[in-house]
Amino acid sequence: MHMRGLFFAAPKRPAMKRIKLGISISLTGSYSVQGVESFRGLSLYVSDVNARGGIHVAQLGRRLPVDLVHIDDESDADICRRNVERLMTKEQADILLGPYSSSLALAAAEEAEAGDVTLWNHGGSTDEMDERGFTCLVSAITPASMYSRGIIALVRKTDPGARRIAAFSAFDSGFSRNVARGVDLYGAEYGFEVRRFEFRTGREDFSELLPEAMDWEPDLVIGMGRLNDDLLLAGRMIDTGARPKAAALAAASIGLFREAFGDYAEGFMSSSQWEREGGKDPDAGPTSEEFFERYEAAYGHAPDFVAAQGYNIGVVIEECIGRAGVLDRRTLRDIAREIDFRTFYGRFKTDARGGQTGHEMVTVQWQGGGKAVVYPEAPASGRLAYPARFNF
């Protein structure tokens, strides 16, 4: 019944008491190794910030505890899309975090864009994240096309006579294609001849492709495929005694590489988004050493850069909330694109579209059973062994 003169106020939303972070993450499936590590890093951040009473929100005049809502995407893009939609609608997450892997991060970004919800990207490094023109994105990691720059620069500095780079690239992986694009660019810049050896991810055993590449006599072999592709390539190199002067594989940046190959890991190089040696004087959050010790105490093993990415995105979001004083998504997005500061993970600075421009990667090499940072000079902990001292 309609009653004139009576006005009914909309029900008030209960005063916010907690901040809800939402993430679709690969706890099973092909990306689960890195997905689990990323989730552990993020979970550790939530534990740490809640131990301090939560994140301070100036508009509310108090700290709010943080809840972490996660849904396993099983390393599947379609499931990831459904998860993101649920996090935005049913779960009503205040902060939406991206998943690990470039393909899943792109799927998440498409859903976030459709819902005009900011996606805090800490696990998708393909350059397409920046090039697709998303307006919802804030990225905290170096794009894939930059992965090879330090490796190529260091080999050139160490060996002025080096001439050839053999680049193994998965043509059906956005991450791998963009790494290869960077190899072409920086290889030319530093005076190398680059030849690509392309394959389909998950379908190549390198029994023919590796001998073909080695017959070309490359000085540097770069393999930047997915995890299992790189492990197969390394295994084939070890089994056949393929010993270029230097070899760099994406998978060699994580501890699993050493677990898989033991002493045969010696000499392999990689690019890494983070290592323990950096992040000694951050503007916000813990130092690298503090993060390292907390993670090791919590999970019983040393963190890789993937775990650091998970923790770091929490620090970045907290800093943005602290500067904005509010939880409004668009305000936080704008703040994130304006600020320039350092965490244990490195510098955070984006361009006007939210693409990361400030963070720099380091080059590592397995030496004496551990990873040594060999480039740049700061925060290097060792010198490049060149030619590589492979144990096969």
N, C-alpha and C positions, 0 to 999 in steps of 0.2 A: 504494500500500500504506500502510495506517495504522500508524504506529509509536508505541506508548505511551511517554510519558516524554520525548519529544523535542519541543521547542518551536522554531518557526522565526520569528525576528523579521521583521517587515515590512521590506522594503528601505528604507533611508534615502533621503530625498529629497536630492539633491546640494545642498550649501551654495549659497545664492543668490549669484550673482555679478553679475547685472544686473537692472534693473527694466524690465519690459516694459509700455509704454503701447500701448493698442490703440484704433484709431478707424476708424469707417466715415465716409467723407468724399466729398463730391460733386466729383470731379475732371472729370466730364463731365456733360452734361445741363443742365437749366434753372437749377440752383443753382451751376453750376460757377464762375462769376465770383467769388462770395463764398466758395465752397468752397475754391478754390485759394488765395485770400488767407488764409483761416483756417489752412489746412494749412501755408502758408509761415511764418506767425507761430509755429505750434507747432513746426515743424521748426527754426526759428531758436532757440527756447528750448532744444530738445534739444541743438543744437550748442553753445550757450553753457554749459549746465550740464555737459556732458561735458568741455568745455575746463577746467572747474574740478574735474574728477575725478568728477563725478556728484553724486547726492543723498546726504547723510549720514544714515545710519540708526543711531541710538544703540544699539539692541538688538544690532546686529552690530558696532558699534565701528568702522565704516569707511564710506567713500563707495562707492556703487554706480553704475556707468555706466548710462545710460538708452538703451533701444532703442525705436524707434517703429515699430509695425506698423500699416500702413494698407491699407484695401481700398476701392476706388471703389464707391460705391453707385449711381452713374449718376443721381443725383437721384430715385431711385425708392424708395418706402417699403418695398415688399416685399423688394427687394434689401437695403436697409438692415437689415431684420429678420434676414435670413439672415447678413449680415455680422456683426452683433452676436452672434448665437448662435455663430458660428465663433470670434469673438474670445474669448468666454467659455469655450468648450470646447476646440476643437482648438488654438488659439493660447495658451490659458491666460494671457491678459493680466493683469498684476497690477493695473493701473489702466485702467478703461474710460472713454473720453471720448465725449461726445455729438457728433453731426454738426452741420453748419450747416443752418438752416431749422427752423421750428416743426413742420412736418408730419413731417419725418424724425426730429427729436428726440423727438416723441411716440412714434413707432414704436420707436425705440431704448429709450426709457424702459419701454415695455411689456415688451420682451424682458428688459431688465435686472431689472425687478421680478419677473418669473417666475423668474429665476435667482438672486434675492437678491444681486445684484451692484451696488455703488454706481456710478451714472452721474454723471460730472462734466460738467454741462451748461454750455456756453459759447456755444451757437449757436441755441438755441430759446427765443424770448422770449414765445411765446403764454402767456397766463395759465393755460391748461389744464395746463401743466407743474406748476403749484402746486395747481390746484384738483382735479385728478384723484385726489388722495390717495396718490400714490406715496410709498413709504417709502424708496426707494433713491436719491433724488435729492439732488444738491448743485448749486445754480445760482449762477452768477457774474455774471449780466446782469440788467438792469432789465426787468421784464415789459412787454409791449406796451401794456397799458392806461395806462401812465405816459408813453408817447411824446409825447403832445400837451400835457402839462401846462405845460412851460416855454414852448412856442410861444404858447399861449393866454394865459398870464400876462403874457408880454412884450408882446403886441399890446394887451391891455387896459391895461397900464401906459403904453404909448406913445400910445394913442388911446382915451381914456375914452368917446368917442362911437361907437366901433365897435359894430355890432349883430348882424351875421349871419355864421355860419360854414357854408360848403358843404363837406360831408365826403364824399369819394369812397371807397366801401368795397366790397371784393370779398366778397360774402356766402358764398362757398365757400372762403374762406381763414381759418383760425383766427387767424393774426396780424392780418389786416386787420379781422376782426370785433372783436377785442379792442382794437385801436387806436380803432375807431369808438366802442366802449363808453366808452373814456376821453374821447373828444371830447364825447360826450353829457354825461358827468359834469362835466368841467372847464369845458365851455362854459356849463353851467347855473350852476356855482359862480361864474364870472366875469361872469355876466349876459348871455350871448349866446343868441340863437335859433339852434339847430342844425338843419339839414336834411340828411338823408342822400341820396346819389345812388348807388344800389347797382348792381353789375354782376357778371358772372361772369368770374373771372380768365382771361386769355388769349383772351377772346371779345369784347372791347369795343374799339372804335376811338375812342370818345368824340365821334363826329361829331354825335350828337344829344344825348347826355347833358351835354356841356360847355355848349352853347348854352342848354339848359334851366336849368342851374345859374346861368349868368351873367345870364340874364333875371331871376333872383331878386335880383340885385345884392348878392352877398355881399361883406363886407369882407375876409374871410379864406377862402382855399381850402386845404383839407387833403386830400392824397391819400396814403394809406398802404397801397397794394397791393403786389403783388410787383414785382420790379425792372422787368420788361418793361411791366407795366401803368403804372407811374409814368412810364417813358420815353415811352410812347405819349401819356399825358395831357399831359406837358410839351410834347411835340412839337405836339400839337393846340392847346395854348394859344399857342405861338409862332406857328404857322401862321395862326391866326385872330385874333391880337392880343388875346386875352383877358387883361385886366390888372386883376385885383383889387388892393386896396391891399397885400395880402400873400398869398403862396402858399408852402406848405410841403409837400414831397414826401419820402417815405422815401428814394427813390433819390438825392436831392440831397445826401445825406451822404457819398457816395463819389466818388472821383476820376473814375470812369467817366462820371458825369453831365456833368462839364466836358468830357471827351473827346468825348462824344456831341453836345453843343450849343455848344461853344466859348464865345464872348462872350454867346450867348443864355442861358447859365446864370446870368448876373448877376441878382441880386435874389432868386433862389429860396432858401428856407429849408429847414431840416430839423432833426431831432433826431439826436444822435449819442451813442453809448455811450462814445466816447473821442475826444479831440483832443490834439494835441501840447502845447497850452498848459497842461494839467493835469499831475498826477503828479510834482511837483517835489521832494517830500520823502517818499518812500515808506518804509514800515517794512521792506519786503522787496523784493528784486529791483532792477532798474535804474530810473532816472528815465525820464520820458517822452522827454526829449531823447536819452538814451543808447539807448533802444529805437529811436527814430526813426532815429538815425544808423546803428545796426547793421543795421536792416532795409533802409534805402536803399542801404547799401554792399553788402549781400548780393544784392538783387534789382533794383537800378537804378531804383527808383521809390519814392515816399513811401508809407508804410503808411496804410491806412484803419482805421476802428475794428474791422473784421472781423479783420484781421491782429492787431491788438492783443488781441482776445479770445482768439485762438489762443495767443499768447505768455503772456498773463496766467493762463490756466488752469494752465499749467505752474508758474508762480510760486506760485499758490494751493496746488497739490498739494504742492510742495516745502515750503512753510511748514507745512502740516498734518503732513507726515511728520516734519519737524524737531521739531515740538511733541509729536507722539505718540511718536516714537522707534521706531515699528514700522511694518510695512506691512500689518497686518491691516485688511481693508476696512471692517469695522464700526467699528473704533476710529477710523479716519480719518474716516469719516462723522460720528461723534459729535463729534470734534474740530472738524470743519468747521462744525458747527452751534453751536459754543460760542465760537469765536474772533471777534475784531473787530480788523481791521488794514487798512492801506492799502498798495496797490501803485501802480505808475505809472498803472494803469487806473482807480484810484479806491478807494473804500472797499469792503471785503468784510465783510459781516455777513448772516447768514441767520436766518430764523425756525426754529422747532423742527422744521419739515418739510423744511428745506433750501431754501426759497424765498428769493431775494435781496431784502433790505430796505434794505441800506446804500448800495448804489451809486446815484449820481445821474447823469442824463444832462445834456448841454449842448445849447444851441440854436445852430445855425450859419447863416450866410448867405453866399452867394457875393458877394464884393465885390472889384472890381479884379483879377479873374482868380484869386483864391484864396478859401479859406474863412476867415471870421472868426467866432470865438466871440462871440456877442452876448448870451448869457444862460447862467448867472447872472453877476453882476458879477465874481465871482472864479470862474473864471480868464478872464474876457472879454478879448478882444484888440481889440474894436471895438464900435461902436454900431449898433443896428438902423437900416438905411436904410428909412424908412417915410414915405409910401408907397414901395413897392419901386421901385428904378430899373431896371426891365426894359429890355433892349435890343431890344425888338420892338414 
